Amino acid sequence: MATRLEGSKWIWKDGDFIAWEDATLHLLSTAVQFGTSMFEGIRCYNGPSGPAIFRLDSHLERLIHSCKIYRMVPAHSTETLTQACKDLVSRNELGDCYIRPMVLRGYGSAGLDPAASPIETYVAAWNWGTYLGEEALEEGVDVCVSSWNRPAPNTFPVQAKAAGHYNNAQLVKMEALVNGYAEAIVLGPSGIVSEGSGQNLFLVRRGVLICPALEGTALRGITRDAILTLAGDAGLEVCLESVAREDLYTADELFFTGTASEVTPIRSVDRIPVGKGKAGPITLELQRSFLAIAKGEAEDPHGWLTPVN
């Protein structure tokens, strides 16, 4: 079941802190009318040395790139946004939490030309646990192949993380839940595997880690990049290639990656068990390595953690 978002006390808006309940938009803001809002989802983990934000630099870089693609670069530097994220976590007295920077078009334009709509920048943060449930990280989840496809390349700029793009993801997610699955895997318009509703995907076949190549339909995930890096550290053979739907049914292991999903094993696709029908050894090893670094329990050799304090 969906859980209601429980807010924190403060939200950062263009250099000031405002009360959570005061972060409102006009009904006819461009963001509401047309989904013109760029955003990031970032996790902060409360480790032995206190809260630290995972891959904050990479997330803010992608946010600025998304804004550039949509011609709405904010007035704030990445240094200002970095400090805003850290200050917000501290001011709200949060530990393990989720941070959402957003750059959006406010109230002004009535039509598709957004020039008269001001560019507004917000950062929110709140407590949020494991996206698909604690048991999902250990036991895996049951997924389906969605009847919905990702849009064709050059339809939407998929490397921009824009709110409007996620209408497709909502259809994918709702269909999966109605049919008794935790999540879904989406195909591109050519029938090649793209990603999950909001996650990247990995396969394991005969000890080789396979990541679907980016073919203009899937977001270049930051957790995806982290797993590719950790796989290299572990000496795993890694292959980026096009993945067909039938490859999902014959893989030895499957797992999702994403800020919300972290590293979530997949135990079945369309009721067909993946491997032995449970989380596989390579999946669990990469999950352990990822979470140990993210939670500050292991050395951070790649400089992925930004301490809040």
SULZI-V589573 format. One record per residue. N is the residue number from 1. PSI is psi as a letter, one per 20 degrees, with the letter a starting at -180 (999 if undefined). Layout:
BEGIN
n: [N N]
psi: [PSI PSI]
END
This chain:
BEGIN
n: [1 2 3 4 5 6 7 8 9 10 11 12 13 14 15 16 17 18 19 20 21 22 23 24 25 26 27 28 29 30 31 32 33 34 35 36 37 38 39 40 41 42 43 44 45 46 47 48 49 50 51 52 53 54 55 56 57 58 59 60 61 62 63 64 65 66 67 68 69 70 71 72 73 74 75 76 77 78 79 80 81 82 83 84 85 86 87 88 89 90 91 92 93 94 95 96 97 98 99 100 101 102 103 104 105 106 107 108 109 110 111 112 113 114 115 116 117 118 119 120 121 122 123 124 125 126 127 128 129 130 131 132 133 134 135 136 137 138 139 140 141 142 143 144 145 146 147 148 149 150 151 152 153 154 155 156 157 158 159 160 161 162 163 164 165 166 167 168 169 170 171 172 173 174 175 176 177 178 179 180 181 182 183 184 185 186 187 188 189 190 191 192 193 194 195 196 197 198 199 200 201 202 203 204 205 206 207 208 209 210 211 212 213 214 215 216 217 218 219 220 221 222 223 224 225 226 227 228 229 230 231 232 233 234 235 236 237 238 239 240 241 242 243 244 245 246 247 248 249 250 251 252 253 254 255 256 257 258 259 260 261 262 263 264 265 266 267 268 269 270 271 272 273 274 275 276 277 278 279 280 281 282 283 284 285 286 287 288 289 290 291 292 293 294 295 296 297 298 299 300 301 302 303 304 305 306 307 308 309]
psi: [q q q p p o r a h q p p o l i q p q q g i i m q q q h k q h h g g j k m p q r q p p q p p n a h j a p p p o l g g h g h g h g h g g g g h j l l p r i q r h g g h g h g g g h g g g h i l q e o r p p n q p p r p b p f q h b h o j h i p q o q p q p q q r p p b p g j q h h h h g h r q p r r p q i q r q q q q j g q n i i p n q g h h j h g h g g g g g g g g h j j q h r q p q q r h i j q p f a a h k q r q q q p o l i p p p p p q o k j i q q n q h h g h g h h g h g g h i j q p p p o r p p q g h h h i j q h q q q q q r g g i d o o q p i q p k j p q o d j k r p r h g g h g h g g g g h g g h j k i r q m i j l i p o q g 999]
END
